[in-house]
Amino acid sequence: MMMTDVEEVYNIERRSHSAPWSKLTFQRELLGNHHNLCLVAQVGERIVGFICLYYVLDEAHITNIAVDLPYQNRGIATRLMLSAIEAVMQRGIRNLTLEVRKSNAKAQHLYIKFGFRMKGLRKGYYTDNYEDALIFWTGDITSDYYKKLFGEIRRDLEGRSA
Ligand SMILES: CC(C)(COP(=O)(O)OP(=O)(O)OC[C@H]1O[C@@H](n2cnc3c(N)ncnc32)[C@H](O)[C@@H]1OP(=O)(O)O)[C@@H](O)C(=O)NCCC(=O)NCCS
């Protein structure tokens, strides 16, 4: 993601979340301290989705992901997750974490596919409606088990778009 992408990314963000990040938040991510990563997905010239994460020591925290509604269910979030996880693997990250709304079954499905499991709950975490956040973690993403899972997800996606 580049500074010039923020306008388009923000438009997807506000259509996707009930408590959207501001443009400034995205700009700060991009100006960040080299411990942030934001990627966009494009169809032609158009930005249709994005993912943001930060990493500390051997952990990465996925902080935001969204795909614009007309482009959902085509594997774009899966592709974004594959690219982001591959990038953090190369930095020696071992574990991934994120928070997800209790009601967000679709996002949970995506995360569970990527080996995340619920390890905790933050009661009333979301300030817009006081919904609970489920705290998801992966196991060790450098393990053979995870590498196999990662390869299977990639092959499945390639099979679908072939
Ligand atoms: C969550 C989100 C990023 C997924 O994007 P996407 O590009 O549609 O995702 P993909 O196409 O890669 O994968 C969708 C998967 O969800 C499944 N799915 C679709 N609707 C579902 C539902 N209602 N419940 C559970 N799973 C569902 C699909 O079958 C597919 O699974 P598969 O890969 O096993 O076949 C997108 O829905 C989104 O932007 N939502 C709004 C923002 C959001 O909630 N972000 C997450 C915050 S934690």
The ligand as an SDF file (V2000), in Angstrom:
LIG
                    3D

 48 50  0  0  0  0  0  0  0  0999 V2000
  -13.9790  -11.2410    5.7800 C   0  0  0  0  0  0  0  0  0  0  0  0
  -13.6210  -10.8050    4.3430 C   0  0  0  0  0  0  0  0  0  0  0  0
  -12.3060  -10.0230    4.3880 C   0  0  0  0  0  0  0  0  0  0  0  0
  -13.4780  -12.0290    3.4390 C   0  0  0  0  0  0  0  0  0  0  0  0
  -13.1370  -11.6040    2.1240 O   0  0  0  0  0  0  0  0  0  0  0  0
  -13.3570  -12.5180    0.8270 P   0  0  0  0  0  0  0  0  0  0  0  0
  -12.4640  -11.9940   -0.2440 O   0  0  0  0  0  0  0  0  0  0  0  0
  -14.7870  -12.6090    0.5220 O   0  0  0  0  0  0  0  0  0  0  0  0
  -12.8180  -13.9150    1.3400 O   0  0  0  0  0  0  0  0  0  0  0  0
  -12.4450  -15.2210    0.4630 P   0  0  0  0  0  0  0  0  0  0  0  0
  -13.2000  -15.1600   -0.8160 O   0  0  0  0  0  0  0  0  0  0  0  0
  -10.9640  -15.3600    0.3920 O   0  0  0  0  0  0  0  0  0  0  0  0
  -12.9600  -16.3820    1.4040 O   0  0  0  0  0  0  0  0  0  0  0  0
  -14.2770  -16.3770    1.8350 C   0  0  0  0  0  0  0  0  0  0  0  0
  -14.5550  -17.6650    2.5940 C   0  0  0  0  0  0  0  0  0  0  0  0
  -15.6600  -17.4150    3.4840 O   0  0  0  0  0  0  0  0  0  0  0  0
  -16.6990  -18.3710    3.2230 C   0  0  0  0  0  0  0  0  0  0  0  0
  -17.9540  -17.6990    3.5460 N   0  0  0  0  0  0  0  0  0  0  0  0
  -18.6800  -16.8830    2.7690 C   0  0  0  0  0  0  0  0  0  0  0  0
  -19.7480  -16.4300    3.4780 N   0  0  0  0  0  0  0  0  0  0  0  0
  -19.6710  -16.9890    4.7170 C   0  0  0  0  0  0  0  0  0  0  0  0
  -20.4650  -16.9140    5.8850 C   0  0  0  0  0  0  0  0  0  0  0  0
  -21.5660  -16.1570    5.9420 N   0  0  0  0  0  0  0  0  0  0  0  0
  -20.0700  -17.6190    6.9730 N   0  0  0  0  0  0  0  0  0  0  0  0
  -18.9540  -18.3960    6.9610 C   0  0  0  0  0  0  0  0  0  0  0  0
  -18.1550  -18.4960    5.8670 N   0  0  0  0  0  0  0  0  0  0  0  0
  -18.5140  -17.7980    4.7630 C   0  0  0  0  0  0  0  0  0  0  0  0
  -16.5030  -18.7070    1.7640 C   0  0  0  0  0  0  0  0  0  0  0  0
  -17.1080  -19.9500    1.4590 O   0  0  0  0  0  0  0  0  0  0  0  0
  -14.9870  -18.7850    1.6760 C   0  0  0  0  0  0  0  0  0  0  0  0
  -14.5360  -19.9810    2.2870 O   0  0  0  0  0  0  0  0  0  0  0  0
  -13.5570  -21.0220    1.5360 P   0  0  0  0  0  0  0  0  0  0  0  0
  -12.3240  -20.2640    1.1700 O   0  0  0  0  0  0  0  0  0  0  0  0
  -13.3230  -22.0880    2.5580 O   0  0  0  0  0  0  0  0  0  0  0  0
  -14.3300  -21.4760    0.3380 O   0  0  0  0  0  0  0  0  0  0  0  0
  -14.7510   -9.9110    3.7430 C   0  0  0  0  0  0  0  0  0  0  0  0
  -15.9840  -10.5820    3.9180 O   0  0  0  0  0  0  0  0  0  0  0  0
  -14.8580   -8.5230    4.3300 C   0  0  0  0  0  0  0  0  0  0  0  0
  -14.1920   -7.5930    3.8850 O   0  0  0  0  0  0  0  0  0  0  0  0
  -15.7160   -8.3670    5.3460 N   0  0  0  0  0  0  0  0  0  0  0  0
  -15.9020   -7.0430    5.9680 C   0  0  0  0  0  0  0  0  0  0  0  0
  -14.7080   -6.6370    6.7850 C   0  0  0  0  0  0  0  0  0  0  0  0
  -14.3920   -7.6720    7.8500 C   0  0  0  0  0  0  0  0  0  0  0  0
  -15.2670   -8.2550    8.4670 O   0  0  0  0  0  0  0  0  0  0  0  0
  -13.0740   -7.8650    8.0730 N   0  0  0  0  0  0  0  0  0  0  0  0
  -12.5980   -8.7870    9.1020 C   0  0  0  0  0  0  0  0  0  0  0  0
  -12.4660   -8.0690   10.3870 C   0  0  0  0  0  0  0  0  0  0  0  0
  -11.8410   -9.1350   11.6750 S   0  0  0  0  0  0  0  0  0  0  0  0
  1  2  1  0
  2  3  1  0
  2  4  1  0
  2 36  1  0
  4  5  1  0
  5  6  1  0
  6  7  2  0
  6  8  1  0
  6  9  1  0
  9 10  1  0
 10 11  2  0
 10 12  1  0
 10 13  1  0
 13 14  1  0
 14 15  1  0
 15 16  1  0
 15 30  1  0
 16 17  1  0
 17 18  1  0
 17 28  1  0
 18 19  1  0
 18 27  1  0
 19 20  2  0
 20 21  1  0
 21 22  1  0
 21 27  2  0
 22 23  1  0
 22 24  2  0
 24 25  1  0
 25 26  2  0
 26 27  1  0
 28 29  1  0
 28 30  1  0
 30 31  1  0
 31 32  1  0
 32 33  2  0
 32 34  1  0
 32 35  1  0
 36 37  1  0
 36 38  1  0
 38 39  2  0
 38 40  1  0
 40 41  1  0
 41 42  1  0
 42 43  1  0
 43 44  2  0
 43 45  1  0
 45 46  1  0
 46 47  1  0
 47 48  1  0
M  END
$$$$
